[in-house]
Amino acid sequence: MLWILLTLIAAFLWGLSNIVDSILVKKYIKNCKVMALAVAFLQPLFFLLIFSIYGIDLHVSSILLLPVLSGIIYLIGGVFYYHSIQIEEVSRMIPIMVSSPLIVALLSALFLDEIFGPIKYIGILIIVLGSFFISFRKKFGTIHFSKGTLFMFLTVLLFGSNTVLIKYGLGFMDYLTFIFWSELGLFLAGFGLLTNKSLRNDFIIFFKRRKKNIIAGVFLKEFLDVSALFTYMVALSIGFASLVSAIGSTQALFAIFFSLLLTIFYPKIMKEEFTKKMIVLKILSTLLIILGVYLIVI
């Protein structure tokens, strides 16, 4: 199943991108909307290289409003996402984000007529449960949801809905055409944010005053995102939306793995909470997610 391999590659790339995101917004980019603007303007540039190689169909029709809307939703979800990982540890927030298969499974059944047997839905649920096991934070002996958690739930709702929108749109056009028009929507949404004078000044100042290695980090993050999105789109064009979304949840495993490596070997770059209890919890959640993936693909 090619779509499984492609989805896992996308999850790996996005897991690594999550770590770069966390480092950038916690240490160097105080205004999260600046990072969202970087996505809105740099990501389309990367895709232009892909379009120049493969070519696209520029025939205009009303159905193209779907990918344009998808690009706008992508940026709005990105703003909430950056707010979330700036407030909380990335290894806690990313597992919440990858619980979006629940949203995707529900909407796919309603709008895409994707109906499966109970085993696959159990697999999706197990993946979500495994993700939630490491999404809580203990404080003063109680478990509570932080503001960062709220932002991530909004991200889940938007990104999950967007996955279904993309799959629906791919029924009318190929993935390259969809990507082109969604990137246009992303670009236009970015210009919408630039109407805010304060944000516009922050964006200009960031690229004028930041060191080259920080700018390089932003470009690295965009390269990873573009590669992941392109691979994910191809997987989504040949696989079921709910199953691709569920397999994509393995992104959490890669993000946790990378954050653990940095905490152990490069704590000056990233240091997150990895007590013995937390490591056991993360291992158990990993096993649950692997079990869920197995139930989906059998």
C-alpha positions as CSV (number, residue, x, y, z in Angstrom):
1,M,0.0,0.0,0.0
2,L,1.8,3.0,-1.3
3,W,-0.4,5.5,0.6
4,I,0.8,4.0,3.9
5,L,4.5,4.5,3.1
6,L,3.8,8.1,1.8
7,T,1.8,9.0,4.9
8,L,4.6,7.7,7.2
9,I,7.2,9.7,5.3
10,A,5.0,12.8,5.7
11,A,4.6,12.1,9.4
12,F,8.3,11.8,9.8
13,L,9.0,15.1,8.1
14,W,6.2,16.9,10.0
15,G,7.5,15.4,13.3
16,L,10.9,16.9,12.6
17,S,9.3,20.2,11.5
18,N,7.4,20.3,14.8
19,I,10.7,20.4,16.7
20,V,12.1,23.2,14.5
21,D,8.8,25.1,15.0
22,S,9.1,24.7,18.8
23,I,12.7,26.0,18.9
24,L,11.9,29.0,16.6
25,V,8.8,30.2,18.4
26,K,10.1,29.7,21.9
27,K,13.5,31.2,21.5
28,Y,13.5,33.6,18.5
29,I,10.0,34.5,17.3
30,K,7.9,36.1,20.0
31,N,5.0,37.0,17.8
32,C,3.5,33.7,16.6
33,K,1.7,35.4,13.7
34,V,5.2,36.3,12.3
35,M,5.8,32.6,11.9
36,A,2.4,32.1,10.2
37,L,3.3,34.8,7.8
38,A,6.6,33.1,7.0
39,V,4.6,30.0,6.1
40,A,2.1,32.1,4.0
41,F,4.9,33.6,1.9
42,L,7.7,31.1,1.8
43,Q,5.7,27.9,1.3
44,P,4.2,29.0,-2.0
45,L,7.8,29.8,-3.3
46,F,8.9,26.3,-2.6
47,F,5.9,24.9,-4.4
48,L,6.6,27.0,-7.4
49,L,9.8,24.9,-7.9
50,I,7.6,21.8,-7.9
51,F,5.1,23.3,-10.3
52,S,7.9,24.4,-12.7
53,I,8.9,20.7,-12.9
54,Y,5.6,19.0,-13.2
55,G,3.4,21.7,-14.6
56,I,-0.3,22.3,-13.6
57,D,-3.7,22.9,-15.2
58,L,-4.6,26.5,-14.7
59,H,-8.2,26.1,-16.0
60,V,-10.4,28.3,-13.8
61,S,-13.8,27.2,-12.4
62,S,-15.9,27.8,-9.3
63,I,-14.8,24.4,-7.8
64,L,-11.3,26.0,-7.3
65,L,-12.8,28.0,-4.4
66,L,-12.4,24.7,-2.4
67,P,-8.6,24.7,-2.5
68,V,-8.4,28.5,-2.0
69,L,-10.6,28.0,1.2
70,S,-8.3,25.1,2.2
71,G,-5.3,27.4,2.1
72,I,-7.0,30.0,4.2
73,I,-8.0,27.4,6.8
74,Y,-4.4,26.1,6.8
75,L,-3.1,29.5,7.8
76,I,-5.7,30.1,10.5
77,G,-5.0,26.7,12.0
78,G,-1.3,27.5,11.8
79,V,-1.7,30.6,13.9
80,F,-3.4,28.6,16.7
81,Y,-0.8,25.9,16.3
82,Y,2.1,28.3,16.8
83,H,0.4,29.9,19.8
84,S,0.0,26.4,21.3
85,I,3.6,25.2,21.0
86,Q,4.9,28.6,22.2
87,I,3.1,28.1,25.5
88,E,3.5,24.4,26.0
89,E,6.0,21.6,25.4
90,V,5.9,20.3,21.8
91,S,5.8,16.7,23.0
92,R,2.6,17.4,24.9
93,M,0.8,19.5,22.2
94,I,1.6,17.5,19.1
95,P,-0.2,14.4,20.4
96,I,-3.4,16.5,20.8
97,M,-3.1,17.7,17.3
98,V,-2.8,14.2,15.9
99,S,-6.1,13.3,17.5
100,S,-7.7,14.9,14.5
101,P,-8.5,11.4,13.0
102,L,-11.7,11.5,15.1
103,I,-12.8,14.7,13.4
104,V,-11.8,13.3,10.0
105,A,-13.5,9.9,10.6
106,L,-16.8,11.6,11.5
107,L,-16.8,14.1,8.7
108,S,-15.5,11.5,6.1
109,A,-18.5,9.3,7.0
110,L,-20.9,12.2,6.6
111,F,-19.5,13.9,3.5
112,L,-17.3,11.4,1.7
113,D,-19.3,8.2,2.4
114,E,-16.2,6.5,3.9
115,I,-17.6,3.7,6.0
116,F,-15.5,1.0,7.5
117,G,-15.8,-2.1,9.7
118,P,-15.6,-1.8,13.5
119,I,-11.9,-2.9,13.6
120,K,-10.6,0.1,11.7
121,Y,-12.7,2.5,13.8
122,I,-11.3,0.8,17.0
123,G,-7.8,1.3,15.5
124,I,-8.5,5.0,15.0
125,L,-9.8,5.4,18.5
126,I,-6.8,3.6,20.0
127,I,-4.5,6.0,18.1
128,V,-6.3,8.9,19.6
129,L,-6.3,7.5,23.1
130,G,-2.5,6.9,22.8
131,S,-2.1,10.5,21.8
132,F,-4.1,11.9,24.6
133,F,-2.2,9.9,27.3
134,I,0.7,12.4,27.0
135,S,-1.4,15.5,26.4
136,F,-2.1,16.3,30.0
137,R,-0.1,18.4,32.5
138,K,-0.1,17.9,36.2
139,K,-0.1,20.9,38.5
140,F,-0.7,21.1,42.2
141,G,-1.8,17.5,42.2
142,T,-4.6,18.0,39.6
143,I,-4.8,17.6,35.9
144,H,-5.9,20.6,33.9
145,F,-6.0,22.0,30.4
146,S,-3.8,25.0,29.7
147,K,-4.4,27.8,27.3
148,G,-2.0,26.1,24.9
149,T,-4.2,23.0,25.0
150,L,-7.2,25.1,24.0
151,F,-5.3,26.5,21.0
152,M,-4.3,23.0,20.0
153,F,-7.9,21.8,20.1
154,L,-8.8,24.6,17.7
155,T,-6.0,23.5,15.5
156,V,-7.3,20.0,15.5
157,L,-10.8,21.1,14.5
158,L,-9.5,23.2,11.6
159,F,-6.9,20.8,10.3
160,G,-9.2,17.8,10.6
161,S,-11.9,19.6,8.7
162,N,-9.4,20.7,6.1
163,T,-8.3,17.1,5.5
164,V,-11.8,16.2,4.5
165,L,-12.1,19.3,2.4
166,I,-8.9,18.4,0.6
167,K,-10.1,14.8,-0.1
168,Y,-13.4,16.1,-1.4
169,G,-11.6,18.6,-3.7
170,L,-9.3,15.9,-5.0
171,G,-12.4,14.2,-6.5
172,F,-12.6,17.1,-9.0
173,M,-8.9,17.8,-9.7
174,D,-5.4,16.3,-9.4
175,Y,-3.3,17.0,-6.3
176,L,-0.9,19.4,-8.1
177,T,-3.8,21.6,-9.2
178,F,-5.3,21.5,-5.7
179,I,-2.0,22.4,-4.1
180,F,-1.5,25.4,-6.5
181,W,-4.8,27.0,-5.7
182,S,-4.6,26.2,-2.0
183,E,-1.2,27.9,-1.9
184,L,-2.8,30.9,-3.6
185,G,-5.4,30.9,-0.8
186,L,-2.6,30.7,1.8
187,F,-0.8,33.6,0.1
188,L,-3.9,35.8,0.0
189,A,-4.6,35.0,3.7
190,G,-1.1,36.1,4.5
191,F,-1.7,39.4,2.8
192,G,-4.8,39.7,4.9
193,L,-2.7,39.4,8.1
194,L,-0.3,42.1,6.8
195,T,-3.1,44.7,7.0
196,N,-2.2,44.8,10.7
197,K,0.5,47.5,10.9
198,S,2.0,46.1,14.1
199,L,2.3,42.6,12.7
200,R,3.7,44.0,9.4
201,N,6.4,45.8,11.2
202,D,7.3,42.8,13.3
203,F,7.5,40.7,10.2
204,I,9.8,43.1,8.4
205,I,12.0,43.6,11.5
206,F,12.4,39.9,12.0
207,F,13.9,39.3,8.5
208,K,16.0,42.4,8.7
209,R,17.6,41.9,12.1
210,R,17.7,38.1,12.6
211,K,21.0,36.2,12.2
212,K,21.4,34.1,9.1
213,N,21.2,30.9,11.0
214,I,17.8,31.8,12.3
215,I,16.5,32.7,8.8
216,A,18.0,29.4,7.7
217,G,16.0,27.6,10.4
218,V,12.8,29.2,9.0
219,F,13.7,28.0,5.5
220,L,14.5,24.5,6.8
221,K,11.1,24.4,8.5
222,E,9.4,25.4,5.3
223,F,11.3,22.8,3.2
224,L,10.3,20.1,5.6
225,D,6.6,21.3,5.6
226,V,6.5,21.5,1.8
227,S,8.0,18.0,1.4
228,A,5.6,16.6,4.0
229,L,2.5,18.3,2.5
230,F,3.3,17.2,-1.0
231,T,3.8,13.6,0.1
232,Y,0.7,13.7,2.2
233,M,-1.4,15.1,-0.7
234,V,-0.3,12.3,-2.9
235,A,-1.2,9.8,-0.2
236,L,-4.6,11.5,0.3
237,S,-5.3,11.3,-3.4
238,I,-5.0,7.5,-3.4
239,G,-6.1,6.5,0.1
240,F,-9.1,7.0,2.3
241,A,-9.1,10.4,4.2
242,S,-9.9,8.9,7.6
243,L,-7.2,6.2,7.3
244,V,-4.5,8.5,5.9
245,S,-5.3,10.9,8.8
246,A,-5.0,8.1,11.3
247,I,-1.7,6.8,10.0
248,G,-0.4,10.4,9.9
249,S,-0.9,10.5,13.6
250,T,2.4,8.7,13.9
251,Q,3.8,12.2,13.6
252,A,3.6,12.4,17.4
253,L,6.0,9.4,17.7
254,F,8.6,11.1,15.5
255,A,8.2,14.5,17.3
256,I,8.6,12.8,20.7
257,F,11.6,10.8,19.5
258,F,13.3,13.9,18.2
259,S,12.6,16.0,21.3
260,L,14.0,13.2,23.5
261,L,17.2,13.0,21.4
262,L,17.7,16.8,21.7
263,T,16.9,16.7,25.5
264,I,19.6,14.0,26.0
265,F,22.3,15.1,23.6
266,Y,21.6,18.9,23.0
267,P,19.8,20.2,26.1
268,K,20.8,23.8,25.2
269,I,18.8,23.6,22.1
270,M,15.7,21.9,23.6
271,K,15.1,20.5,27.0
272,E,11.7,19.0,27.8
273,E,10.2,17.1,30.7
274,F,11.3,13.5,30.5
275,T,11.1,12.0,34.0
276,K,11.0,8.2,34.3
277,K,7.3,8.3,34.7
278,M,6.9,10.5,31.7
279,I,9.1,8.2,29.6
280,V,7.0,5.2,30.6
281,L,3.9,7.1,29.7
282,K,5.3,8.0,26.3
283,I,6.3,4.4,25.7
284,L,2.9,3.1,26.6
285,S,1.2,5.7,24.3
286,T,3.6,4.8,21.5
287,L,2.6,1.1,21.8
288,L,-1.1,2.1,21.7
289,I,-0.6,4.1,18.6
290,I,1.3,1.3,16.9
291,L,-1.5,-1.1,17.8
292,G,-4.0,1.3,16.3
293,V,-2.0,1.6,13.1
294,Y,-1.9,-2.2,12.9
295,L,-5.6,-2.5,13.3
296,I,-6.1,0.0,10.5
297,V,-3.8,-1.6,7.9
298,I,-4.8,-5.3,8.5
